């Protein structure tokens, strides 16, 4: 862990003042950020459940995400740190390590559909109270090799609602645990909070205090 923290050390960037709850495209601050919104696909997890009468479209039609400005600044802190890591876990990363976003801001109407399909509040927030994703303050993401775009191996796939997805699950090869802990360390270093049941989920502190939104991703 000490080695990971040393790898993450760097000078913090300076940002101009703006409304921290403004929704922005994080690539405006982080041009090399990779976005791969899983809910734009035809094969995401929620399309493979026994769904009864629920109609299941692609939840998004555009592979561009939004987050609140505060989250985008924190993501930049994480990406700037990871970019400086050229060797980790016995592997070389000539251009450093980077982030790949699987989901960011999520319209509240999509939250209602997700909860109708899978009404388990451990994994899908009740839309009546709203999700941190509906407020733009939560991100689902993983790590990639910036030189190849390949994902670093993690405990599970995205939206795997098994025990292995939990941050405390360690019955795994050590290199996978190390990758998960690297993601956790850099995101915490940038100021994000974890969610114990999902290794891929991070949110800004106080995310539930931001306004609920149903702005549609075009």
N, C-alpha and C positions, 0 to 999 in steps of 0.2 A: 504493500500500500504506500509506503514512503517513496518507493521508486516512482509509482504512478503520480503522486503529488508533485514530485520534483519535475517530472516530465511536463506537467501542466503549468509550471510557473512562467509567467510573461507579464509585460506591462499592459495594464488595462487601457482600452481605447477611450477616447473622449467623444461624447455624443452631444449634439445640440439639444436644447430643450424642446419638447413637444408633448402632446397629450399621450400619456402612456397607454390609454385604452383605445387608441385609434387602430383600426385594422389595416395592416399593410402586408404586401408580399415580402417575405423575409429575404428573397433574392435581391431586393433593392439594396440591402445592407451586406449581403453575402453572395456575391455572384457565382461562386463555385459550390454553393449549396445544392445538393441533389434532391429533387422532389419526385417521388413515385407514389402517388396517391392510390392506395390499394382499392378504394371504393369507386374508382373509375373503371375497374376491370369487370369482366364477366365471371370471374372465378374466385371472388373474395369469399371469406368464411361464411358470411351471412347469406350468400346465395346457395350454400351447400347444406343448409339445415332443412329439416322437415318443417315446412312453413304453412301448412294448411291453406287458408284462403288468402294469405298475404301476397300481394303482388310485389315482385322484387325487381325493380329496375337497377341499372347502375345508379349509385347514389350521387355521383358527381359525373359531369360530362367533360370537365376541364381539369388538366393536370397542373393547375396552379393553386397553391394554398395561401391562406392568410393566417396571420397571428396578430395579437396586439403588439404595439410598438415595443412595449417593455419586454415581451418574450423575444422579439426579433433581436433586440440589443443583447440579451443574454445568450441567444443562439450564436451571435457573432463572437462573443467572448469564448464560447466553447469551440467553435470552428477555428478561430485564430490560434487557440492553444493546440488543438489536435493537428493542425497543419504543420506544426513544428516537430512532430514526432516522426522520426525517420526509421526507427527500429523499435519493435515491441513484440514480446511473446515469441522471440526467435525468428521473426520475419522482418524483412526490410520494406520500407515504404518510401520510395524515392521522392514522392511529392507530398508525403505526409498522410495522415488519416483524416477523414471527413465525416460529416453527418448526412444521412439520407432520411428525409421525412416521409412517413407513411400516411399521416393524418395530422391536420392542424385544426383550424377553425372548422366547426361542423354546424350547419344550420339546424335550428331546433326541430324543424319538420323532419329532418333525417333522424334525429334522436328519437322522435316518436315512432318512426318506422322500425328502427333498430330494437327498441324496447318491446314493440309488439311481436317481433320475431323471436327475441331472446330476453324475456323479462326477468333477468337475474341482476339485481342492482350491484352485486359484487363486481361484475364486468361491464354492465351497461347501465349508466346512470338513469334514474327515473326522470323522464322529460318534464314531469310536472314541476319538479324542483330545478331541473336543468343540469346539464353537464358543464364541466370546466371547458370542454371543447366548444360548447355552444357560446361561450363567452370569449373565445379566442385566446385563452390563457393556458391551454394544454397542448402538448405535442406528442405524437407517437413516432418513434424514430429508431434508427440503428446506426452502426458504424460501417464505413466503406474505406477501401484503399483508393485514395484519390488518383493514383496513376492508372488504375485499371477499372475502377468503378465497382469492383467486386465487393460484396458484403463480407464483413468479418463474421465468422461462425458464432452464432448465439444459441442459447439453450433451446429455443423453439422458434417456430414461424410466428409472424404477426397474428394476433387474434387466436392464439392457441390457449384455450381456457382450461389448462391442466395445471397440476401442481408444479410442473417443471417450469412454468412461466413466472413463478414467484421469485422475488429477489433473494429469498432465503433458501432456495433449493440448490443443493450443492452436490447431488449425486450425478456429477457430470465430469467429463474430461477437464483437466486443469486449464487447458488453453481456452476452453469455452467460458469457464468461470472467470478467467483473467479478462477476456474480452468484455463480458458483461460488467465486471467491476471497473474496467476502464471507462465505459460509457457512463456508469453511475458516478464515478469520480469527477469526470470532466463536467457533467451536467450539474452536479452539486457545487463544484468550483465556480460555475457560472451563476449560481444562485437558485437553481431549480430544486423542487421537491420531488421525491420519488412516490411511487404507488406500489405497495408491497406485493400485490397480486400480479403485476404486469411489469416485466423488466423493460419494456419499450416505452412506458408512459412517464412523462415528466410534466410538471406544471409550475407556473410562477407562484410564489407565496401569495395567499389571499385571492387566488383565482376565482373563487366563488363570489367575491364581492363585485366583480365586473358585470356589466349589464348583459342579460341574455339577448341573443340576436337570432334572427331568422333570415339574414341576408343570404340570398341564393348564390351559389358558386356557378357561374355560367360556363 
